[in-house]
């Protein structure tokens, strides 16, 4: 770290590759002006982004803070704020941000900011961290770190963020964590967003091909016509839920997406449960999008290919809008089951790449390597 001789502070956003780097690059354009406007000391700020996998092989906040400090010592920087899309835990709670005013470092875990308005929340958190690290900091009895909380909407009354306890052996002197049900849901939403579930649809090409082929054949099958017209709405709902659940379960089991831990501590089990919940939600959102797409495609195909007289002669039911929709709905369930079987043709790596962020893929690969050894 360097000590500025002028009123210009060099701030570096040290970001993990992929989403954290994208967020850092977007906020870096506006941070200098915003920080200068909010600084009460007339300072100016230069903001740069450094993209490095600083969390590779580690999830412990203390280890990461040491890595950030070492990286900051190599650069000509005043303040380093590190961003990662991995959820971090310390002393049984989910970490939002660690700050070390002595070393002018901050470590921010993006998933704890939630799945919505992530860019705005991340910018607010970085602004508060930089202004806190840039200002005077005393550790005397009268004015301890705990008495100088961060300000602004980042830690507002509606946010489930509160100060956390810092151990004596840690570099951080101020910590914020999330807790409770709202905090859990916020972290879960952030983890799902980091996984980008919308990428699951184009990432499973073979499964989609199998589902589309199954739907195309089922749409022109007279037995399927009879079944679709005879099923009640509750049964159609059961078929939909069952096919979606089958697809989700098959993808998770076949690609070995379920997180297992060899540790028996309650904290390790809670972390495993959180990772598995994010996997289920991520895969579930992707499968639901696939199901909706299949229903629309089947409807268009049915409108194009079906003959109303033939349909009526086979099912004794006239072919109206309700029958078109019912058939498309039922065929989507059948096609989803076909897609589940077709997903077996996908490699495990392809499914993981479609279901997880880059950081999460590397984390799980490291865990598998450790078990293999």
C-alpha atoms as one frame of an Amber mdcrd trajectory, in Angstrom:
protein
   0.000   0.000   0.000   1.142   3.535  -0.667   0.354   6.688   1.237  -0.944
   9.461  -0.994   1.026  12.663  -0.967  -1.784  14.501  -2.712  -5.547  14.718
  -2.382  -6.046  11.918  -4.925  -6.742   8.438  -3.568  -6.173   5.451  -5.831
  -8.961   2.914  -5.275  -8.721  -0.544  -6.809 -11.664  -2.895  -7.149 -10.128
  -6.363  -6.969 -12.811  -8.558  -8.533 -13.191 -12.255  -9.138 -13.664 -13.052
 -12.861 -17.111 -13.191 -14.444 -19.972 -11.391 -12.651 -17.905  -9.512 -10.001
 -15.654  -8.087 -12.717 -18.635  -6.998 -14.807 -20.198  -5.266 -11.798 -16.900
  -3.609 -10.858 -16.313  -2.318 -14.380 -19.780  -0.774 -14.567 -19.524   0.972
 -11.201 -15.943   2.158 -11.823 -17.225   4.638 -14.409 -19.325   6.572 -11.910
 -17.521   5.994  -8.616 -14.902   8.798  -8.887 -17.512  11.548  -9.193 -19.846
  10.050  -6.608 -17.053   9.553  -4.078 -15.735  13.063  -4.636 -19.215  14.533
  -4.119 -19.711  12.613  -0.885 -16.244  13.131   0.545 -16.174  15.866   3.171
 -12.415  16.345   2.859 -12.276  17.669  -0.716 -10.551  14.559  -1.997 -10.526
  13.169  -5.490 -10.551   9.487  -6.358  -9.081   7.399  -9.154 -10.834   4.035
  -9.508  -9.363   1.045 -11.360 -10.522  -2.553 -11.768  -8.247  -5.580 -11.415
  -9.776  -8.926 -12.354  -8.110 -11.838 -10.545  -9.370 -15.123  -9.032  -8.268
 -14.139  -5.528 -10.715 -16.607  -3.908  -9.280 -19.659  -5.711  -9.025 -22.555
  -3.277 -10.165 -20.594  -0.221 -13.406 -19.479   1.407 -12.110 -18.369   4.808
 -12.435 -14.559   5.223  -9.176 -14.334   7.184  -7.239 -16.096   4.415  -8.846
 -13.913   1.780  -8.077 -10.728   3.705  -4.410 -11.763   3.880  -4.437 -12.388
   0.121  -5.956  -8.973  -0.492  -3.378  -7.337   1.771  -0.515  -9.083  -0.043
  -1.954  -8.106  -3.417  -2.376  -4.522  -2.272   1.232  -4.408  -1.115   2.340
  -5.254  -4.661   0.363  -2.380  -6.174   0.633   1.365  -5.938  -2.825   1.681
  -4.406  -4.362   3.477  -1.440  -7.533   1.419  -0.961  -8.451  -2.074  -2.118
 -12.048  -3.302  -2.187 -12.379  -6.972  -3.179 -15.582  -8.344  -4.691 -16.504
 -12.021  -4.921 -19.649 -13.907  -5.883 -18.937 -16.685  -3.373 -20.991 -16.681
  -0.151 -18.636 -16.263   2.796 -19.209 -17.442   6.361 -17.556 -16.510   9.613
 -18.385 -17.681  13.117 -21.624 -19.270  11.941 -23.027 -16.187  10.168 -23.075
 -15.037   6.554 -20.552 -12.306   5.873 -21.509  -9.174   3.935 -18.349  -7.097
   4.207 -15.124  -7.054   6.212 -13.166  -3.807   6.585  -9.630  -3.254   7.818
  -9.024   0.459   8.341  -5.429  -0.131   9.371  -4.605  -1.720   6.005  -7.358
   0.070   4.037  -8.901  -3.162   2.785 -12.470  -4.350   2.285 -13.914  -7.728
   1.279 -17.466  -7.740  -0.103 -19.543 -10.887  -0.705 -22.031 -10.078  -3.462
 -24.601 -12.864  -2.782 -25.473 -11.285   0.579 -26.765  -8.227  -1.312 -29.621
 -10.273  -2.764 -30.794 -11.162  -6.240 -32.420  -7.838  -7.151 -30.866  -4.429
  -7.819 -27.467  -6.026  -7.343 -25.582  -3.362  -9.301 -27.072  -0.539  -7.216
 -26.609  -2.323  -3.906 -23.029  -3.262  -4.750 -22.237   0.326  -5.692 -23.739
   1.624  -2.459 -21.752  -0.907  -0.424 -18.491  -0.048  -2.201 -19.104   3.674
  -1.760 -19.681   3.289   1.982 -16.626   1.061   2.331 -14.314   3.417   0.424
 -15.497   6.511   2.302 -15.062   4.700   5.597 -11.555   3.498   4.688 -10.566
   6.919   3.335 -11.620   8.791   6.461  -9.893   9.067   9.831 -10.093   5.969
  11.964  -9.346   5.773  15.643  -9.302   2.671  17.791  -9.221   4.294  21.176
 -11.599   3.563  24.001 -13.774   6.587  23.372 -14.228   5.876  19.658 -13.937
   2.191  18.843 -14.625   0.645  15.413 -17.998  -0.568  16.539 -19.060   3.019
  17.249 -18.411   4.138  13.662 -20.929   2.193  11.575 -21.322   2.503   7.830
 -23.999   4.902   6.684 -26.519   5.149   3.882 -29.127   2.785   2.369 -26.663
  -0.117   2.353 -27.254  -0.605   6.096 -30.663   1.026   6.341 -33.406  -0.073
   8.682 -35.090  -2.191   6.008 -31.902  -4.090   5.131 -31.300  -7.335   7.106
 -27.682  -6.279   7.668 -26.173  -5.720  11.100 -22.704  -5.335  12.622 -20.975
  -8.644  13.370 -18.415  -9.741  15.908 -14.767  -9.712  14.827 -12.229 -12.125
  16.328  -9.004 -10.846  17.849  -6.855 -12.779  15.362  -8.537 -11.271  12.291
  -7.354  -8.380  10.137 -10.800  -6.825   9.977 -11.841  -4.229  12.531 -15.408
  -3.798  11.265 -17.757  -6.471   9.959 -21.299  -6.619   8.671 -23.333  -9.825
   8.442 -26.845 -10.974   7.591 -28.913 -13.252   9.777 -32.437 -14.535  10.226
 -34.911 -15.692   7.597 -34.721 -12.477   5.559 -30.956 -12.708   5.519 -31.083
 -16.365   4.451 -33.503 -15.613   1.603 -31.377 -12.652   0.548 -28.225 -14.764
   0.330 -30.112 -17.534  -1.465 -31.415 -15.046  -4.020 -27.915 -13.666  -4.515
 -26.453 -17.137  -5.041 -29.146 -18.027  -7.580 -28.539 -14.795  -9.449 -24.801
 -15.472  -9.497 -25.532 -18.861 -11.073 -27.541 -17.155 -13.847 -30.324 -19.759
 -14.213 -31.348 -18.344 -17.603 -28.170 -19.886 -19.043 -29.479 -23.380 -18.278
 -31.850 -23.348 -21.250 -29.284 -22.914 -24.067 -26.714 -24.892 -22.094 -28.674
 -28.169 -22.341 -28.859 -28.536 -26.123 -29.200 -32.332 -26.195 -31.929 -32.345
 -23.549 -33.831 -29.638 -25.411 -33.500 -31.536 -28.673 -34.926 -34.656 -27.021
 -37.772 -32.652 -25.474 -38.672 -30.963 -28.766 -38.625 -34.275 -30.627 -40.804
 -35.894 -27.970 -43.262 -32.995 -28.110 -43.457 -33.041 -31.899 -44.264 -36.762
 -31.968 -46.692 -36.607 -29.039 -48.653 -33.738 -30.607 -49.686 -35.918 -33.593
 -50.400 -39.049 -31.540 -54.098 -39.855 -31.234 -53.602 -41.632 -27.892 -52.117
 -38.450 -26.467 -55.119 -36.532 -27.841 -57.498 -38.818 -25.968 -55.511 -38.613
 -22.759 -55.264 -34.819 -22.897 -59.020 -34.329 -23.415 -59.911 -36.817 -20.660
 -57.629 -35.415 -17.955 -59.033 -32.953 -15.448 -57.204 -29.764 -14.537 -55.875
 -31.154 -11.210 -54.397 -34.138 -13.049 -52.796 -31.862 -15.625 -51.269 -29.861
 -12.781 -49.977 -33.066 -11.171 -48.470 -34.147 -14.497 -46.792 -30.756 -14.865
 -45.367 -30.711 -11.332 -44.264 -34.335 -11.603 -42.460 -33.847 -14.912 -40.708
 -30.684 -13.716 -39.668 -32.361 -10.459 -38.400 -35.383 -12.406 -36.330 -33.157
 -14.684 -34.867 -31.229 -11.731 -34.034 -34.394  -9.812 -32.549 -36.112 -12.839
 -30.267 -33.187 -13.655 -29.054 -32.875 -10.072 -28.434 -36.597  -9.586 -27.059
 -37.373 -13.038 -24.589 -34.463 -13.039 -23.719 -34.912  -9.354 -24.801 -31.386
  -8.461 -25.784 -32.248  -4.886 -23.304 -30.788  -2.425 -22.031 -33.220   0.202
 -19.825 -32.365   3.128 -17.580 -34.650   5.125 -17.688 -32.291   8.083 -20.156
 -32.932  10.888 -20.285 -29.445  12.386 -23.636 -27.592  12.321 -22.024 -24.718
  10.394 -20.791 -27.056   7.649 -24.214 -28.647   7.354 -25.894 -25.238   7.122
 -23.489 -24.227   4.362 -24.195 -27.465   2.486 -27.940 -26.919   2.846 -27.590
 -23.372   1.482 -25.573 -24.560  -1.525 -28.097 -27.321  -2.241 -31.015 -24.919
  -1.937 -29.387 -22.592  -4.464 -28.830 -25.566  -6.793 -32.470 -26.657  -6.600
 -33.762 -23.120  -7.184 -31.300 -22.486 -10.032 -32.083 -25.733 -11.846 -35.781
 -25.351 -11.044 -35.986 -21.900 -12.610 -34.218 -23.141 -15.713 -36.512 -26.156
 -16.038 -39.643 -24.023 -15.549 -38.487 -21.721 -18.345 -37.894 -24.775 -20.540
 -41.375 -26.086 -19.704 -43.027 -22.774 -20.598 -41.090 -22.637 -23.854 -42.094
 -26.179 -24.728 -45.763 -25.377 -24.070 -45.633 -22.400 -26.430 -43.774 -24.335
 -29.144 -46.201 -27.251 -28.850 -49.136 -24.860 -29.135 -47.754 -23.338 -32.322
 -47.036 -26.808 -33.726 -50.547 -27.994 -32.858 -52.129 -24.947 -34.526 -50.175
 -25.731 -37.665 -50.503 -29.522 -37.889 -53.803 -30.629 -36.326 -56.939 -31.292
 -38.364 -60.141 -30.465 -36.501 -62.204 -33.189 -38.182 -59.654 -35.903 -37.520
 -59.220 -34.752 -33.936 -62.976 -34.759 -33.352 -63.391 -38.226 -34.899 -60.672
 -39.679 -32.662 -61.601 -37.977 -29.393 -65.303 -37.171 -29.935 -64.438 -33.657
 -28.802 -64.471 -30.623 -31.103 -61.129 -28.888 -31.514 -61.452 -25.460 -29.953
 -59.034 -23.107 -28.181 -59.415 -25.006 -24.891 -58.453 -28.298 -26.540 -55.436
 -26.706 -28.205 -54.214 -25.358 -24.872 -54.956 -28.573 -22.941 -53.105 -30.681
 -25.500 -50.102 -28.330 -25.521 -50.014 -28.309 -21.728 -50.081 -32.099 -21.467
 -47.562 -32.571 -24.277 -45.192 -30.150 -22.513 -45.235 -32.493 -19.506 -44.543
 -35.503 -21.712 -41.785 -33.642 -23.563 -40.164 -32.588 -20.280 -39.844 -36.243
 -19.280 -38.253 -36.902 -22.669 -35.898 -34.009 -22.036 -34.907 -35.498 -18.698
 -33.902 -38.704 -20.450 -32.107 -36.714 -23.146 -30.099 -34.826 -20.506 -28.265
 -38.085 -19.863 -26.480 -37.446 -23.149 -25.025 -34.209 -21.772 -21.633 -34.330
 -20.082 -21.481 -33.475 -16.379 -19.191 -30.560 -17.223 -21.732 -29.121 -19.664
 -24.522 -29.271 -17.075 -22.341 -27.682 -14.381 -21.299 -24.940 -16.802 -24.967
 -24.237 -17.528 -26.070 -24.350 -13.880 -23.272 -22.589 -11.989 -21.208 -19.443
 -12.052 -17.511 -19.727 -12.877 -16.472 -19.313  -9.228 -18.924 -21.991  -8.102
 -17.698 -24.404 -10.773 -14.111 -23.945  -9.614 -15.123 -24.348  -5.979 -16.916
 -27.633  -6.638 -14.084 -28.921  -8.821 -11.639 -28.218  -6.001 -13.860 -30.105
  -3.553 -14.036 -33.106  -5.875 -10.254 -33.065  -6.318  -9.789 -33.008  -2.547
 -12.113 -36.014  -2.153 -10.285 -37.825  -4.946  -6.987 -37.410  -3.143
